Amino acid sequence: MSIIGIGCDIICFKRIKKIVSIFGNKFAKRILSENELKKLNDINDKINFIAKRFVVKEALSKALGIGLRYKIKMKNFELLHNIFGKPQLVFLKQARNMLIKYNIKSIHVSISDEKKYVFSVVILENN
């Protein structure tokens, strides 16, 4: 396999908290998938939940090399975790076409967070 893209992003939890305080649920609806929005209702630390998904999806956009300025929206990607807690990205709806277009065979995601910041790296591979 060959690496076709690497992206990383970091964000301060305060920034997400400020955005959510200004825009409320509109921000979450813009970046979260339908399933992520449903999960958000059951989460105590909503800022942490939103921030982690935002930073992963930003890192993904950088790994793809296109940003998220095209028709593909953040809510067309979903962050899940396997039974061991390993983060996994799922491409939804029209974003699935990108898997074929870029011949993406493997997606690696890492997330780290501390008191003030959350950081993510996304690596895309083809064969």
C-alpha positions, 0 to 999 in steps of 0.5 A: 500500500502507498500513502496518498494523503496525510492530514492533521488538525488541532483545535482548542476546546474553548474555540468550539465552546465559543462557536457552540455558544454563538450558533447553538445546534446549527454548528453541530448540524453542519458538521455531525452525521445523523447518527452523530447528532443522535449520539450527541443527545446522550453525551454529557460533554458535548463540547468534547464530542463535537470538537473531536469530530470536527478535528478528525474531519478537518484532518481528513479534508487535508489528507484528501487534499481538497478541504471541505469547500466542495459539495462534500460536507463534514456531515457526510463522514462519521467517526466511530470507534471499534470495540477496543476504542480505535477511531474509524472514519466512515464515508457516507452518501456522496462521500463514498464516491471519493473512496473510488475516485481516490482509490482509498483502501485504508484509512488510519485515524488517531486522536489525542486530547489534553485539557485545552486541545484536541489533535488528530491525524488521518492517513489515507492509503491505496494499493 
